[in-house]
Amino acid sequence: MLMRRVAPVALAGALAGLLAVPPASAQERTVKITGFGAKSGVVRVFGINSEAAMKAAAEEINKAGGVTLGDGTKGKITVEFLDDRCNAEEGISVVRRIASSDAFVAVGPTCSNVAESLFGVLQKRAGDASDTGLQFPIIADVAAKGGLAKISEWAFRNVPSEFEMYKSLFAWLKTQHPNLKTIWGGVEEDFAHSNATYGVMKAQAEANGYQVLGTSEWLLADTTFSTQVREMRRANPDIVAISAHPFTTCGVLKEMERQGVKPKLLIGLTSSSSIETLQGCGKQAEGIIIPTSFAPVTPEATKAAEQVAKQGGSADLHSAAAYEIMFILKDVIEKQKIMAKPDTVQADRNKMREGLAALKETKGLLGPVGRTPDREAIKPFLYVHAKDGGWQVLHKPSS
């Protein structure tokens, strides 16, 4: 009789204990990924778009179940995005702030001048005890000046090679427009990306037999371009190549229209293959040709563009790179068994760096993306031109 009375009591206690176990959802861990870039100033739209892309990708990952951490716990990704104002000192300060937290990786920055300075404060060679540089992995989505990742083994990039893009473009233009002989350049002289890319444009133009008649220069914050366009008009080139971002590209194109400068061909900077250019000067930009690593030409790219728009941004080659990075980080977290716990921060950072460095190929919205030994990306690309108020694919180079 006693045993029969005790058994139900014990069973009830056991059931109560089971019911007291928190549900699986309570065991989920928050995995914060911090982005940083320009959210104020002239180029703020790039930071806004990157943040929207990161949040869109995080939402997709979380809807699919999140990320599996090293102890089997499911993690849900949250995104924080900090403003570095496209200022090198501010960028370094922002990253030091991120690195003083539980973060094990950061995504950014927008501006190449920030990336160049920032990568310089990272430890140059991982594991070098004599190097007191910051041991924190950073993967860039926008900063496009060539070769920046080689500054530090903690630096990575998911940006296309503009050298390869413009090398391909100028060789193709030579076959398509053999009658064009001369070219005039325009460049934002105070912006690292614009300057570096104009150097690539000029070198590739000369390599393909074009005569470079001269160059007009202006500043990123300039709003008047009458003198520069007057120089261009006097030269009367067949081609005008503008290495500038949407804001000054539109200013120059409008001034060209005002002064009646009508070259046979316009070439633009990768960063200007964006909705901002179309919104600012779609009519004047009609026909401009730009190589880009993003266009909504695959189901994945179309879906990404829609999701980024829902987050208040627009998809272009820069924000698409940020979107791709979030999935790259998810894969590395799972393969490297990252824990995302306060007491595993440095170990997680080391695992993240090692995982990123070991990548040979990642998934891209336009197709597979190769990885180089110096931590750069080899991305598929195409040429677009402004037509009827939109960006339309002009040519897909064979891989």
Helices and strands as residue ranges (DSSP letters): H 2-20, G 24-27, E 29-37, H 44-63, E 67-68, E 74-83, H 88-99, E 106-107, H 112-119, E 138-140, G 148-151, E 155-157, H 162-176, E 182-188, H 192-207, E 211-218, H 226-235, E 239-243, H 246-259, E 265-268, G 270-272, H 275-285, E 289-292, H 299-310, H 317-335, G 342-344, H 345-358, E 361-364, E 367-371, E 377-378, E 382-387, E 390-395
